[in-house]
Amino acid sequence: KVLSHYRHQGHELILFHVLTPLEHRLPVSGPIRFRDMETGEEIVTDAEEIRDEFIAAVNAWQSELDKLCKGFEFAYVPVSSETPLPRVLHDYFQTRTKLM
């Protein structure tokens, strides 16, 4: 509701969603530990065994965020933490300019 309030007042909203390579590609092998940030519960699993399912879940989550943002008429921009901020902003504004 808060975001739609700003949008209806004429503000342009942009969600820059920053993900690390670990979050986006799971580029590790062997055992990996996951900890639930809310409950503290931990599981240990093998990265290779879950990689495809993990990546699919991250992609589905990003797709849901994109749909949510479109529903509120603001931009969703997924970004790698490896990309320098000036490059992120340059690319975003260059793409935006082409769309206008």
C-alpha positions, 0 to 999 in steps of 0.5 A: 500500500505504501508503494502504491501511495507514492506511485499515485502521487506521480512518483516514479519507483524503481526496485533495484534487486541486488543478488550475489552470485551465490544467490543467483547461480549457486556457483559452489560445489560440495556441502553447503549450509542454509540458515533460515533467517527467521527461525535459525533452522539450518540444513546442510545439503549438496550444492550440485544436487540442488543447483537446478531446483535452487536456480529455478526457485530464484528465477520464479521469485524474481518473476513474481517480484517483476509481476508485482512491480508491474502491477504497481506500475514501477520498474523491477531491475535485477542486478548482480552485486558484482556490477559497479553501481555507476554501471547499473545506473548507466545501463538502467537509464540507457534502457529507459531512454530507448523506451521513451 
